[in-house]
Amino acid sequence: MPYAIRNQQGQITALLNEVAIGAEEYVTKDNPDVKAFLQDHSTPNTKAALAESDKGIVRVTEDLIHLLISKNIILFTELPKPVQQKLLDRERMRSSLQEPMDNFLDDGELI
């Protein structure tokens, strides 16, 4: 279990795996101060990490749906209407990013 560094108010400010200067106090996981420290410090990091991983999992899910449809395992029309609309919207946005940037020019104009 970790060794605690405390501030002047006695609150844990860091937990270390080994004894270090300022971290000589051995604490157990059942210590209320350890629980408070972990709850205060892990929640935002966990939420941020989860939110960041959501971005990647969205694309994975989208690719998985396309794969299942292409292999005729599911039909696009079997998906709920809101899901169909979201997939179509995302595909439309993605294809607009892949269009050439010169499409705003008239046929006779050059860059």
Biopython code that builds the backbone (N, CA, C, O; Angstrom):
import numpy as np
from Bio.PDB.StructureBuilder import StructureBuilder

atoms = [
    (1, "MET", "N", (0.849, -1.187, 0.000)),
    (1, "MET", "CA", (0.000, 0.000, 0.000)),
    (1, "MET", "C", (0.880, 1.230, 0.000)),
    (1, "MET", "O", (2.072, 1.128, 0.288)),
    (2, "PRO", "N", (0.339, 2.369, -0.308)),
    (2, "PRO", "CA", (1.138, 3.576, -0.522)),
    (2, "PRO", "C", (1.543, 4.312, 0.751)),
    (2, "PRO", "O", (1.054, 4.068, 1.854)),
    (3, "TYR", "N", (2.455, 5.212, 0.515)),
    (3, "TYR", "CA", (2.906, 6.138, 1.552)),
    (3, "TYR", "C", (2.339, 7.505, 1.198)),
    (3, "TYR", "O", (2.314, 7.906, 0.035)),
    (4, "ALA", "N", (1.883, 8.216, 2.238)),
    (4, "ALA", "CA", (1.158, 9.463, 2.009)),
    (4, "ALA", "C", (2.022, 10.688, 2.241)),
    (4, "ALA", "O", (2.865, 10.720, 3.138)),
    (5, "ILE", "N", (1.794, 11.688, 1.418)),
    (5, "ILE", "CA", (2.315, 13.036, 1.647)),
    (5, "ILE", "C", (1.101, 13.872, 2.016)),
    (5, "ILE", "O", (0.078, 13.851, 1.331)),
    (6, "ARG", "N", (1.234, 14.609, 3.116)),
    (6, "ARG", "CA", (0.109, 15.419, 3.594)),
    (6, "ARG", "C", (0.472, 16.896, 3.553)),
    (6, "ARG", "O", (1.643, 17.262, 3.653)),
    (7, "ASN", "N", (-0.546, 17.741, 3.404)),
    (7, "ASN", "CA", (-0.327, 19.188, 3.465)),
    (7, "ASN", "C", (-0.409, 19.649, 4.921)),
    (7, "ASN", "O", (-0.556, 18.826, 5.825)),
    (8, "GLN", "N", (-0.317, 20.944, 5.147)),
    (8, "GLN", "CA", (-0.318, 21.474, 6.512)),
    (8, "GLN", "C", (-1.646, 21.245, 7.220)),
    (8, "GLN", "O", (-1.701, 21.232, 8.450)),
    (9, "GLN", "N", (-2.708, 21.066, 6.457)),
    (9, "GLN", "CA", (-4.015, 20.802, 7.056)),
    (9, "GLN", "C", (-4.219, 19.310, 7.359)),
    (9, "GLN", "O", (-5.258, 18.921, 7.892)),
    (10, "GLY", "N", (-3.239, 18.491, 7.022)),
    (10, "GLY", "CA", (-3.322, 17.063, 7.287)),
    (10, "GLY", "C", (-3.982, 16.257, 6.184)),
    (10, "GLY", "O", (-4.177, 15.050, 6.323)),
    (11, "GLN", "N", (-4.328, 16.918, 5.089)),
    (11, "GLN", "CA", (-4.956, 16.207, 3.971)),
    (11, "GLN", "C", (-3.893, 15.556, 3.099)),
    (11, "GLN", "O", (-2.815, 16.114, 2.895)),
    (12, "ILE", "N", (-4.203, 14.388, 2.596)),
    (12, "ILE", "CA", (-3.276, 13.704, 1.690)),
    (12, "ILE", "C", (-3.242, 14.457, 0.365)),
    (12, "ILE", "O", (-4.280, 14.760, -0.224)),
    (13, "THR", "N", (-2.023, 14.753, -0.090)),
    (13, "THR", "CA", (-1.852, 15.449, -1.368)),
    (13, "THR", "C", (-1.214, 14.554, -2.426)),
    (13, "THR", "O", (-1.251, 14.860, -3.618)),
    (14, "ALA", "N", (-0.624, 13.436, -1.975)),
    (14, "ALA", "CA", (-0.012, 12.499, -2.917)),
    (14, "ALA", "C", (0.140, 11.144, -2.244)),
    (14, "ALA", "O", (0.266, 11.048, -1.023)),
    (15, "LEU", "N", (0.125, 10.106, -3.059)),
    (15, "LEU", "CA", (0.377, 8.747, -2.594)),
    (15, "LEU", "C", (1.516, 8.175, -3.424)),
    (15, "LEU", "O", (1.505, 8.254, -4.652)),
    (16, "LEU", "N", (2.497, 7.599, -2.740)),
    (16, "LEU", "CA", (3.662, 7.028, -3.411)),
    (16, "LEU", "C", (3.775, 5.546, -3.082)),
    (16, "LEU", "O", (3.322, 5.109, -2.024)),
    (17, "ASN", "N", (4.367, 4.782, -3.965)),
    (17, "ASN", "CA", (4.555, 3.350, -3.729)),
    (17, "ASN", "C", (5.682, 3.058, -2.757)),
    (17, "ASN", "O", (5.710, 1.995, -2.137)),
    (18, "GLU", "N", (6.608, 3.988, -2.621)),
    (18, "GLU", "CA", (7.780, 3.778, -1.773)),
    (18, "GLU", "C", (7.947, 4.934, -0.812)),
    (18, "GLU", "O", (7.421, 6.027, -1.025)),
    (19, "VAL", "N", (8.691, 4.672, 0.249)),
    (19, "VAL", "CA", (9.022, 5.729, 1.198)),
    (19, "VAL", "C", (9.866, 6.772, 0.478)),
    (19, "VAL", "O", (10.769, 6.437, -0.288)),
    (20, "ALA", "N", (9.560, 8.037, 0.735)),
    (20, "ALA", "CA", (10.323, 9.141, 0.153)),
    (20, "ALA", "C", (10.318, 10.283, 1.159)),
    (20, "ALA", "O", (9.602, 10.237, 2.159)),
    (21, "ILE", "N", (11.112, 11.297, 0.890)),
    (21, "ILE", "CA", (11.143, 12.451, 1.778)),
    (21, "ILE", "C", (9.757, 13.075, 1.802)),
    (21, "ILE", "O", (9.210, 13.443, 0.762)),
    (22, "GLY", "N", (9.205, 13.188, 2.981)),
    (22, "GLY", "CA", (7.864, 13.738, 3.137)),
    (22, "GLY", "C", (6.767, 12.701, 2.994)),
    (22, "GLY", "O", (5.591, 13.000, 3.201)),
    (23, "ALA", "N", (7.149, 11.482, 2.641)),
    (23, "ALA", "CA", (6.164, 10.407, 2.477)),
    (23, "ALA", "C", (6.606, 9.186, 3.263)),
    (23, "ALA", "O", (6.844, 8.114, 2.706)),
    (24, "GLU", "N", (6.709, 9.375, 4.565)),
    (24, "GLU", "CA", (7.122, 8.261, 5.421)),
    (24, "GLU", "C", (5.936, 7.540, 6.043)),
    (24, "GLU", "O", (6.091, 6.453, 6.600)),
    (25, "GLU", "N", (4.742, 8.145, 5.949)),
    (25, "GLU", "CA", (3.553, 7.570, 6.589)),
    (25, "GLU", "C", (2.935, 6.497, 5.695)),
    (25, "GLU", "O", (2.479, 6.772, 4.586)),
    (26, "TYR", "N", (2.932, 5.286, 6.203)),
    (26, "TYR", "CA", (2.287, 4.177, 5.499)),
    (26, "TYR", "C", (0.785, 4.256, 5.755)),
    (26, "TYR", "O", (0.353, 4.391, 6.900)),
    (27, "VAL", "N", (-0.003, 4.173, 4.698)),
    (27, "VAL", "CA", (-1.459, 4.222, 4.848)),
    (27, "VAL", "C", (-2.083, 3.015, 4.150)),
    (27, "VAL", "O", (-1.546, 2.495, 3.172)),
    (28, "THR", "N", (-3.217, 2.588, 4.673)),
    (28, "THR", "CA", (-3.924, 1.456, 4.070)),
    (28, "THR", "C", (-5.045, 1.966, 3.177)),
    (28, "THR", "O", (-5.436, 3.131, 3.249)),
    (29, "LYS", "N", (-5.544, 1.091, 2.351)),
    (29, "LYS", "CA", (-6.620, 1.487, 1.445)),
    (29, "LYS", "C", (-7.911, 1.795, 2.186)),
    (29, "LYS", "O", (-8.788, 2.472, 1.649)),
    (30, "ASP", "N", (-8.036, 1.304, 3.410)),
    (30, "ASP", "CA", (-9.238, 1.557, 4.203)),
    (30, "ASP", "C", (-9.201, 2.895, 4.929)),
    (30, "ASP", "O", (-10.209, 3.325, 5.489)),
    (31, "ASN", "N", (-8.060, 3.548, 4.924)),
    (31, "ASN", "CA", (-7.920, 4.841, 5.597)),
    (31, "ASN", "C", (-8.885, 5.840, 4.961)),
    (31, "ASN", "O", (-8.876, 6.002, 3.741)),
    (32, "PRO", "N", (-9.726, 6.522, 5.770)),
    (32, "PRO", "CA", (-10.685, 7.476, 5.208)),
    (32, "PRO", "C", (-10.022, 8.599, 4.406)),
    (32, "PRO", "O", (-10.597, 9.094, 3.436)),
    (33, "ASP", "N", (-8.813, 8.999, 4.811)),
    (33, "ASP", "CA", (-8.100, 10.047, 4.073)),
    (33, "ASP", "C", (-7.680, 9.554, 2.690)),
    (33, "ASP", "O", (-7.695, 10.317, 1.723)),
    (34, "VAL", "N", (-7.309, 8.287, 2.598)),
    (34, "VAL", "CA", (-6.939, 7.699, 1.304)),
    (34, "VAL", "C", (-8.166, 7.650, 0.398)),
    (34, "VAL", "O", (-8.094, 8.007, -0.778)),
    (35, "LYS", "N", (-9.284, 7.208, 0.952)),
    (35, "LYS", "CA", (-10.516, 7.148, 0.163)),
    (35, "LYS", "C", (-10.917, 8.533, -0.329)),
    (35, "LYS", "O", (-11.313, 8.698, -1.483)),
    (36, "ALA", "N", (-10.813, 9.530, 0.553)),
    (36, "ALA", "CA", (-11.167, 10.903, 0.163)),
    (36, "ALA", "C", (-10.233, 11.406, -0.929)),
    (36, "ALA", "O", (-10.681, 12.030, -1.891)),
    (37, "PHE", "N", (-8.934, 11.138, -0.786)),
    (37, "PHE", "CA", (-7.955, 11.573, -1.786)),
    (37, "PHE", "C", (-8.249, 10.930, -3.142)),
    (37, "PHE", "O", (-8.266, 11.611, -4.167)),
    (38, "LEU", "N", (-8.476, 9.633, -3.140)),
    (38, "LEU", "CA", (-8.725, 8.929, -4.403)),
    (38, "LEU", "C", (-10.016, 9.393, -5.054)),
    (38, "LEU", "O", (-10.081, 9.537, -6.275)),
    (39, "GLN", "N", (-11.028, 9.625, -4.259)),
    (39, "GLN", "CA", (-12.294, 10.098, -4.825)),
    (39, "GLN", "C", (-12.139, 11.497, -5.397)),
    (39, "GLN", "O", (-12.650, 11.783, -6.480)),
    (40, "ASP", "N", (-11.445, 12.365, -4.689)),
    (40, "ASP", "CA", (-11.261, 13.743, -5.153)),
    (40, "ASP", "C", (-10.388, 13.825, -6.394)),
    (40, "ASP", "O", (-10.613, 14.672, -7.258)),
    (41, "HIS", "N", (-9.388, 12.946, -6.489)),
    (41, "HIS", "CA", (-8.412, 13.073, -7.569)),
    (41, "HIS", "C", (-8.642, 12.142, -8.748)),
    (41, "HIS", "O", (-8.169, 12.428, -9.848)),
    (42, "SER", "N", (-9.338, 11.061, -8.557)),
    (42, "SER", "CA", (-9.499, 10.139, -9.683)),
    (42, "SER", "C", (-10.741, 10.428, -10.509)),
    (42, "SER", "O", (-10.766, 10.130, -11.703)),
    (43, "THR", "N", (-11.747, 10.988, -9.914)),
    (43, "THR", "CA", (-12.995, 11.204, -10.640)),
    (43, "THR", "C", (-12.824, 12.092, -11.866)),
    (43, "THR", "O", (-13.247, 11.689, -12.950)),
    (44, "PRO", "N", (-12.223, 13.288, -11.756)),
    (44, "PRO", "CA", (-12.073, 14.106, -12.970)),
    (44, "PRO", "C", (-11.198, 13.427, -14.022)),
    (44, "PRO", "O", (-11.493, 13.484, -15.215)),
    (45, "ASN", "N", (-10.119, 12.785, -13.570)),
    (45, "ASN", "CA", (-9.234, 12.113, -14.526)),
    (45, "ASN", "C", (-9.949, 10.951, -15.200)),
    (45, "ASN", "O", (-9.812, 10.736, -16.404)),
    (46, "THR", "N", (-10.703, 10.217, -14.418)),
    (46, "THR", "CA", (-11.439, 9.090, -14.970)),
    (46, "THR", "C", (-12.492, 9.575, -15.951)),
    (46, "THR", "O", (-12.654, 9.006, -17.030)),
    (47, "LYS", "N", (-13.210, 10.630, -15.573)),
    (47, "LYS", "CA", (-14.235, 11.170, -16.470)),
    (47, "LYS", "C", (-13.610, 11.696, -17.755)),
    (47, "LYS", "O", (-14.148, 11.486, -18.842)),
    (48, "ALA", "N", (-12.485, 12.374, -17.634)),
    (48, "ALA", "CA", (-11.811, 12.911, -18.820)),
    (48, "ALA", "C", (-11.316, 11.776, -19.717)),
    (48, "ALA", "O", (-11.459, 11.830, -20.938)),
    (49, "ALA", "N", (-10.737, 10.754, -19.099)),
    (49, "ALA", "CA", (-10.245, 9.614, -19.878)),
    (49, "ALA", "C", (-11.403, 8.887, -20.562)),
    (49, "ALA", "O", (-11.294, 8.459, -21.711)),
    (50, "LEU", "N", (-12.505, 8.756, -19.838)),
    (50, "LEU", "CA", (-13.672, 8.102, -20.422)),
    (50, "LEU", "C", (-14.232, 8.921, -21.581)),
    (50, "LEU", "O", (-14.585, 8.368, -22.623)),
    (51, "ALA", "N", (-14.311, 10.220, -21.400)),
    (51, "ALA", "CA", (-14.806, 11.095, -22.470)),
    (51, "ALA", "C", (-13.892, 11.024, -23.692)),
    (51, "ALA", "O", (-14.366, 10.994, -24.828)),
    (52, "GLU", "N", (-12.593, 10.999, -23.453)),
    (52, "GLU", "CA", (-11.635, 10.919, -24.559)),
    (52, "GLU", "C", (-11.765, 9.584, -25.294)),
    (52, "GLU", "O", (-11.694, 9.533, -26.522)),
    (53, "SER", "N", (-11.956, 8.503, -24.529)),
    (53, "SER", "CA", (-12.089, 7.196, -25.182)),
    (53, "SER", "C", (-13.405, 7.089, -25.947)),
    (53, "SER", "O", (-13.504, 6.327, -26.908)),
    (54, "ASP", "N", (-14.418, 7.854, -25.525)),
    (54, "ASP", "CA", (-15.694, 7.854, -26.249)),
    (54, "ASP", "C", (-15.507, 8.293, -27.696)),
    (54, "ASP", "O", (-16.168, 7.775, -28.596)),
    (55, "LYS", "N", (-14.617, 9.239, -27.917)),
    (55, "LYS", "CA", (-14.382, 9.723, -29.280)),
    (55, "LYS", "C", (-13.905, 8.587, -30.185)),
    (55, "LYS", "O", (-14.348, 8.459, -31.326)),
    (56, "GLY", "N", (-13.010, 7.780, -29.666)),
    (56, "GLY", "CA", (-12.490, 6.665, -30.450)),
    (56, "GLY", "C", (-13.506, 5.549, -30.622)),
    (56, "GLY", "O", (-13.596, 4.933, -31.684)),
    (57, "ILE", "N", (-14.263, 5.299, -29.574)),
    (57, "ILE", "CA", (-15.223, 4.198, -29.643)),
    (57, "ILE", "C", (-16.378, 4.528, -30.576)),
    (57, "ILE", "O", (-17.002, 3.625, -31.133)),
    (58, "VAL", "N", (-16.666, 5.804, -30.752)),
    (58, "VAL", "CA", (-17.712, 6.202, -31.700)),
    (58, "VAL", "C", (-17.336, 5.727, -33.094)),
    (58, "VAL", "O", (-18.157, 5.143, -33.802)),
    (59, "ARG", "N", (-16.105, 5.976, -33.478)),
    (59, "ARG", "CA", (-15.660, 5.571, -34.822)),
    (59, "ARG", "C", (-15.618, 4.051, -34.950)),
    (59, "ARG", "O", (-15.972, 3.503, -35.994)),
    (60, "VAL", "N", (-15.189, 3.377, -33.900)),
    (60, "VAL", "CA", (-15.160, 1.911, -33.919)),
    (60, "VAL", "C", (-16.572, 1.360, -34.095)),
    (60, "VAL", "O", (-16.799, 0.449, -34.891)),
    (61, "THR", "N", (-17.511, 1.916, -33.349)),
    (61, "THR", "CA", (-18.908, 1.472, -33.444)),
    (61, "THR", "C", (-19.465, 1.719, -34.840)),
    (61, "THR", "O", (-20.145, 0.871, -35.417)),
    (62, "GLU", "N", (-19.164, 2.885, -35.361)),
    (62, "GLU", "CA", (-19.613, 3.230, -36.711)),
    (62, "GLU", "C", (-19.053, 2.243, -37.742)),
    (62, "GLU", "O", (-19.783, 1.750, -38.602)),
    (63, "ASP", "N", (-17.758, 1.964, -37.646)),
    (63, "ASP", "CA", (-17.129, 1.015, -38.571)),
    (63, "ASP", "C", (-17.726, -0.384, -38.414)),
    (63, "ASP", "O", (-17.926, -1.091, -39.402)),
    (64, "LEU", "N", (-18.004, -0.774, -37.189)),
    (64, "LEU", "CA", (-18.599, -2.084, -36.931)),
    (64, "LEU", "C", (-19.986, -2.183, -37.561)),
    (64, "LEU", "O", (-20.327, -3.200, -38.166)),
    (65, "ILE", "N", (-20.775, -1.139, -37.419)),
    (65, "ILE", "CA", (-22.111, -1.128, -38.034)),
    (65, "ILE", "C", (-21.997, -1.254, -39.548)),
    (65, "ILE", "O", (-22.735, -2.020, -40.166)),
    (66, "HIS", "N", (-21.070, -0.500, -40.150)),
    (66, "HIS", "CA", (-20.881, -0.580, -41.606)),
    (66, "HIS", "C", (-20.439, -1.982, -42.028)),
    (66, "HIS", "O", (-20.880, -2.490, -43.059)),
    (67, "LEU", "N", (-19.578, -2.598, -41.242)),
    (67, "LEU", "CA", (-19.127, -3.955, -41.552)),
    (67, "LEU", "C", (-20.288, -4.944, -41.488)),
    (67, "LEU", "O", (-20.448, -5.775, -42.381)),
    (68, "LEU", "N", (-21.090, -4.855, -40.443)),
    (68, "LEU", "CA", (-22.236, -5.757, -40.304)),
    (68, "LEU", "C", (-23.234, -5.572, -41.443)),
    (68, "LEU", "O", (-23.820, -6.541, -41.926)),
    (69, "ILE", "N", (-23.422, -4.344, -41.861)),
    (69, "ILE", "CA", (-24.328, -4.076, -42.985)),
    (69, "ILE", "C", (-23.739, -4.619, -44.286)),
    (69, "ILE", "O", (-24.449, -5.246, -45.072)),
    (70, "SER", "N", (-22.453, -4.385, -44.515)),
    (70, "SER", "CA", (-21.823, -4.838, -45.767)),
    (70, "SER", "C", (-21.803, -6.360, -45.880)),
    (70, "SER", "O", (-21.801, -6.895, -46.989)),
    (71, "LYS", "N", (-21.788, -7.059, -44.755)),
    (71, "LYS", "CA", (-21.803, -8.524, -44.769)),
    (71, "LYS", "C", (-23.228, -9.081, -44.670)),
    (71, "LYS", "O", (-23.429, -10.282, -44.492)),
    (72, "ASN", "N", (-24.202, -8.187, -44.787)),
    (72, "ASN", "CA", (-25.618, -8.569, -44.733)),
    (72, "ASN", "C", (-25.994, -9.302, -43.445)),
    (72, "ASN", "O", (-26.879, -10.157, -43.436)),
    (73, "ILE", "N", (-25.317, -8.954, -42.381)),
    (73, "ILE", "CA", (-25.663, -9.524, -41.076)),
    (73, "ILE", "C", (-26.829, -8.744, -40.468)),
    (73, "ILE", "O", (-27.706, -9.313, -39.819)),
    (74, "ILE", "N", (-26.817, -7.446, -40.692)),
    (74, "ILE", "CA", (-27.956, -6.609, -40.308)),
    (74, "ILE", "C", (-28.319, -5.730, -41.500)),
    (74, "ILE", "O", (-27.505, -5.506, -42.396)),
    (75, "LEU", "N", (-29.528, -5.250, -41.492)),
    (75, "LEU", "CA", (-29.971, -4.303, -42.510)),
    (75, "LEU", "C", (-29.970, -2.912, -41.895)),
    (75, "LEU", "O", (-30.296, -2.738, -40.721)),
    (76, "PHE", "N", (-29.606, -1.939, -42.690)),
    (76, "PHE", "CA", (-29.605, -0.552, -42.219)),
    (76, "PHE", "C", (-30.983, -0.175, -41.683)),
    (76, "PHE", "O", (-31.097, 0.533, -40.683)),
    (77, "THR", "N", (-32.016, -0.650, -42.350)),
    (77, "THR", "CA", (-33.391, -0.307, -41.961)),
    (77, "THR", "C", (-33.821, -0.970, -40.654)),
    (77, "THR", "O", (-34.846, -0.600, -40.081)),
    (78, "GLU", "N", (-33.047, -1.947, -40.181)),
    (78, "GLU", "CA", (-33.350, -2.570, -38.890)),
    (78, "GLU", "C", (-32.919, -1.693, -37.718)),
    (78, "GLU", "O", (-33.378, -1.874, -36.590)),
    (79, "LEU", "N", (-32.044, -0.755, -37.994)),
    (79, "LEU", "CA", (-31.594, 0.148, -36.935)),
    (79, "LEU", "C", (-32.709, 1.134, -36.608)),
    (79, "LEU", "O", (-33.499, 1.485, -37.484)),
    (80, "PRO", "N", (-32.780, 1.583, -35.360)),
    (80, "PRO", "CA", (-33.789, 2.595, -35.016)),
    (80, "PRO", "C", (-33.606, 3.850, -35.874)),
    (80, "PRO", "O", (-32.486, 4.199, -36.246)),
    (81, "LYS", "N", (-34.700, 4.512, -36.178)),
    (81, "LYS", "CA", (-34.673, 5.710, -37.036)),
    (81, "LYS", "C", (-33.663, 6.754, -36.547)),
    (81, "LYS", "O", (-32.918, 7.291, -37.367)),
    (82, "PRO", "N", (-33.605, 7.067, -35.234)),
    (82, "PRO", "CA", (-32.618, 8.071, -34.795)),
    (82, "PRO", "C", (-31.170, 7.640, -35.075)),
    (82, "PRO", "O", (-30.318, 8.471, -35.391)),
    (83, "VAL", "N", (-30.908, 6.348, -34.958)),
    (83, "VAL", "CA", (-29.562, 5.832, -35.247)),
    (83, "VAL", "C", (-29.279, 5.955, -36.738)),
    (83, "VAL", "O", (-28.188, 6.368, -37.131)),
    (84, "GLN", "N", (-30.248, 5.601, -37.565)),
    (84, "GLN", "CA", (-30.081, 5.747, -39.013)),
    (84, "GLN", "C", (-29.745, 7.191, -39.367)),
    (84, "GLN", "O", (-28.831, 7.450, -40.149)),
    (85, "GLN", "N", (-30.484, 8.119, -38.790)),
    (85, "GLN", "CA", (-30.276, 9.533, -39.098)),
    (85, "GLN", "C", (-28.893, 9.998, -38.663)),
    (85, "GLN", "O", (-28.224, 10.731, -39.392)),
    (86, "LYS", "N", (-28.464, 9.576, -37.483)),
    (86, "LYS", "CA", (-27.134, 9.973, -37.000)),
    (86, "LYS", "C", (-26.037, 9.412, -37.896)),
    (86, "LYS", "O", (-25.071, 10.106, -38.211)),
    (87, "LEU", "N", (-26.188, 8.168, -38.300)),
    (87, "LEU", "CA", (-25.192, 7.569, -39.190)),
    (87, "LEU", "C", (-25.151, 8.284, -40.535)),
    (87, "LEU", "O", (-24.077, 8.550, -41.073)),
    (88, "LEU", "N", (-26.324, 8.591, -41.069)),
    (88, "LEU", "CA", (-26.373, 9.320, -42.344)),
    (88, "LEU", "C", (-25.763, 10.715, -42.208)),
    (88, "LEU", "O", (-25.030, 11.163, -43.090)),
    (89, "ASP", "N", (-26.061, 11.395, -41.115)),
    (89, "ASP", "CA", (-25.493, 12.729, -40.885)),
    (89, "ASP", "C", (-23.972, 12.670, -40.807)),
    (89, "ASP", "O", (-23.278, 13.493, -41.404)),
    (90, "ARG", "N", (-23.461, 11.694, -40.068)),
    (90, "ARG", "CA", (-22.004, 11.574, -39.927)),
    (90, "ARG", "C", (-21.349, 11.218, -41.261)),
    (90, "ARG", "O", (-20.279, 11.733, -41.587)),
    (91, "GLU", "N", (-21.983, 10.349, -42.021)),
    (91, "GLU", "CA", (-21.427, 9.983, -43.325)),
    (91, "GLU", "C", (-21.416, 11.189, -44.260)),
    (91, "GLU", "O", (-20.462, 11.397, -45.009)),
    (92, "ARG", "N", (-22.478, 11.974, -44.210)),
    (92, "ARG", "CA", (-22.560, 13.187, -45.031)),
    (92, "ARG", "C", (-21.450, 14.180, -44.625)),
    (92, "ARG", "O", (-20.790, 14.763, -45.485)),
    (93, "MET", "N", (-21.259, 14.360, -43.330)),
    (93, "MET", "CA", (-20.198, 15.265, -42.858)),
    (93, "MET", "C", (-18.818, 14.765, -43.270)),
    (93, "MET", "O", (-17.965, 15.541, -43.701)),
    (94, "ARG", "N", (-18.612, 13.460, -43.131)),
    (94, "ARG", "CA", (-17.310, 12.894, -43.483)),
    (94, "ARG", "C", (-17.040, 13.036, -44.973)),
    (94, "ARG", "O", (-15.918, 13.351, -45.371)),
    (95, "SER", "N", (-18.054, 12.808, -45.799)),
    (95, "SER", "CA", (-17.842, 12.928, -47.245)),
    (95, "SER", "C", (-17.615, 14.381, -47.644)),
    (95, "SER", "O", (-16.885, 14.645, -48.599)),
    (96, "SER", "N", (-18.221, 15.328, -46.936)),
    (96, "SER", "CA", (-17.984, 16.740, -47.264)),
    (96, "SER", "C", (-16.548, 17.144, -46.944)),
    (96, "SER", "O", (-16.005, 18.050, -47.576)),
    (97, "LEU", "N", (-15.934, 16.483, -45.974)),
    (97, "LEU", "CA", (-14.529, 16.763, -45.664)),
    (97, "LEU", "C", (-13.595, 16.210, -46.732)),
    (97, "LEU", "O", (-12.477, 16.700, -46.893)),
    (98, "GLN", "N", (-14.038, 15.207, -47.454)),
    (98, "GLN", "CA", (-13.194, 14.570, -48.459)),
    (98, "GLN", "C", (-13.343, 15.190, -49.837)),
    (98, "GLN", "O", (-12.590, 14.850, -50.749)),
    (99, "GLU", "N", (-14.308, 16.102, -50.008)),
    (99, "GLU", "CA", (-14.486, 16.752, -51.304)),
    (99, "GLU", "C", (-13.324, 17.695, -51.561)),
    (99, "GLU", "O", (-12.759, 18.255, -50.622)),
    (100, "PRO", "N", (-12.958, 17.878, -52.834)),
    (100, "PRO", "CA", (-11.850, 18.783, -53.151)),
    (100, "PRO", "C", (-12.159, 20.211, -52.715)),
    (100, "PRO", "O", (-13.307, 20.656, -52.762)),
    (101, "MET", "N", (-11.129, 20.911, -52.296)),
    (101, "MET", "CA", (-11.279, 22.273, -51.792)),
    (101, "MET", "C", (-11.534, 23.288, -52.903)),
    (101, "MET", "O", (-11.937, 24.416, -52.618)),
    (102, "ASP", "N", (-11.308, 22.915, -54.156)),
    (102, "ASP", "CA", (-11.491, 23.878, -55.238)),
    (102, "ASP", "C", (-12.919, 23.895, -55.781)),
    (102, "ASP", "O", (-13.170, 24.514, -56.815)),
    (103, "ASN", "N", (-13.847, 23.239, -55.116)),
    (103, "ASN", "CA", (-15.206, 23.169, -55.628)),
    (103, "ASN", "C", (-15.942, 24.505, -55.550)),
    (103, "ASN", "O", (-17.039, 24.620, -56.096)),
    (104, "PHE", "N", (-15.387, 25.499, -54.902)),
    (104, "PHE", "CA", (-16.020, 26.814, -54.828)),
    (104, "PHE", "C", (-15.688, 27.671, -56.047)),
    (104, "PHE", "O", (-16.256, 28.752, -56.206)),
    (105, "LEU", "N", (-14.786, 27.217, -56.903)),
    (105, "LEU", "CA", (-14.401, 27.967, -58.094)),
    (105, "LEU", "C", (-15.341, 27.658, -59.254)),
    (105, "LEU", "O", (-15.892, 26.562, -59.354)),
    (106, "ASP", "N", (-15.509, 28.641, -60.121)),
    (106, "ASP", "CA", (-16.253, 28.394, -61.360)),
    (106, "ASP", "C", (-15.404, 27.509, -62.265)),
    (106, "ASP", "O", (-14.199, 27.371, -62.054)),
    (107, "ASP", "N", (-16.030, 26.917, -63.262)),
    (107, "ASP", "CA", (-15.324, 25.999, -64.151)),
    (107, "ASP", "C", (-14.120, 26.640, -64.827)),
    (107, "ASP", "O", (-13.116, 25.963, -65.045)),
    (108, "GLY", "N", (-14.190, 27.920, -65.163)),
    (108, "GLY", "CA", (-13.106, 28.577, -65.877)),
    (108, "GLY", "C", (-12.026, 29.155, -64.969)),
    (108, "GLY", "O", (-10.991, 29.601, -65.465)),
    (109, "GLU", "N", (-12.237, 29.161, -63.656)),
    (109, "GLU", "CA", (-11.271, 29.787, -62.750)),
    (109, "GLU", "C", (-10.192, 28.802, -62.327)),
    (109, "GLU", "O", (-10.421, 27.596, -62.232)),
    (110, "LEU", "N", (-9.020, 29.347, -62.077)),
    (110, "LEU", "CA", (-7.897, 28.558, -61.584)),
    (110, "LEU", "C", (-7.393, 29.165, -60.288)),
    (110, "LEU", "O", (-7.649, 30.333, -59.994)),
    (111, "ILE", "N", (-6.698, 28.385, -59.541)),
    (111, "ILE", "CA", (-6.094, 28.888, -58.298)),
    (111, "ILE", "C", (-4.754, 29.508, -58.612)),
    (111, "ILE", "O", (-4.072, 29.995, -57.710)),
]
sb = StructureBuilder()
sb.init_structure("model")
sb.init_model(0)
sb.init_chain("A")
sb.init_seg("    ")
for serial, (resi, resn, name, xyz) in enumerate(atoms, 1):
    if name == "N":
        sb.init_residue(resn, " ", resi, " ")
    sb.init_atom(name, np.array(xyz, "f"), 0.0, 1.0, " ", f" {name:<3s}", serial, name[0])
structure = sb.get_structure()
